[in-house]
Amino acid sequence: MVKITAADVNKLRKSTGAGMMDCKKALVEAEGDFDKAIAILRKKGQKIAEKRADRDSSEGAVVAKINDASNRGVVISLNCETDFVAKNDSFIAIARQMADIALNTNSKEEFLAADYEGMTVAEKLIEQTGVIGEKIEIGGFKTLEAPFVGSYVHGNKIGALVGLSNAIDNAAELAKNISMQVASMGATTLSYKDFDPAFVASETEARIAAIEKENIELGRLGKTLKNVPKYISMSQLTPEVMAEAEENIKAQLKAEGKPEQIWDKIVPGKIERFISDNTTLDHEKCLLDQRFIMDESVNVAEYVASKGDVTVVNFERVSLV
């Protein structure tokens, strides 16, 4: 029988990350052959992966990586089953190593087939499933290229990338601040101009119905009813709609007995309120139309414009929450 030393076990443990006892058993079964022992541990990982294939892997670590030229970035999530594993330093270290590899790939499929210390990333995931005993997989995978790319990760749970049109002097700070906005507010598109009209129409109907239903209960309880908007996006506020809104505002001011000579001071504020009340979808879903989290007196588009000749060209977001 081949003698298995502590040094042999430790070497295999460092190479695979497997537990000491698993490494010793694998070396004994392989009769001291290091490569065979690794293969044994991988087979164990495959068996565990098969058994846990239907398990929920909603925990994990999100990592973002930007290249040295700051014109390409990637954000990925390495998923596991429990928060205990997600907070483990070695698990986070693997997630970061995988992000380094992902930075040089263009798709999730290409990434999974990429080399990871002599095996593919997909094989490494199976190996780690055996080592950790939980389902380990890549959840989110997003890449972004732009003249300047910045990132932000919140608590290893939410990561965002933002691409800027120019690498201006304060591009790093600007991209990070906008990435924080993306991570925090969860926009799904840049502007209301990107919306499909059919989506806006369907969403309008659904939101109005929801508010009307809620108002029935509020009325029953004697509480203040919520405003039921006619519109929910700037894409619906055509020149005709805005002209009608202005006429309605003036008619209201006249009915209230407000002198016509002061209308010019009142109308702009009411128009602004009308737009705000009727663009709730934009505020939720459109990055540039959201109020900026670090200064709610401006929206994101206004904040970006204040920083110079630069625009946001794209963004990506990966979240485990």
Secondary structure, DSSP 8 states (H G I E B T S, - for coil): -----HHHHHHHHHHH---HHHHHHHHHHTTT-HHHHHHHHHHHHHHHHHHTTTS---EEEEEEEE-TTSSEEEEEEEEES-HHHHT-HHHHHHHHHHHHHHTT-SSHHHHHTSEETTEEHHHHHHHHHHHHSS--EEEEEEEEE-SEEEEEEETTTEEEEEEESS--TTHHHHHHHHHHHHHHH---BS-GGGS-HHHHHHHHHHHHHHHHHHHHHHHHTT-------S--SGGG--HHHHHHHHHHHHHHHHHTT--GGGHHHHHHHHHHHHHHHT-HHHHHHBGGGSEETTEEEEEHHHHHHTTSS--EEEEEEEE--
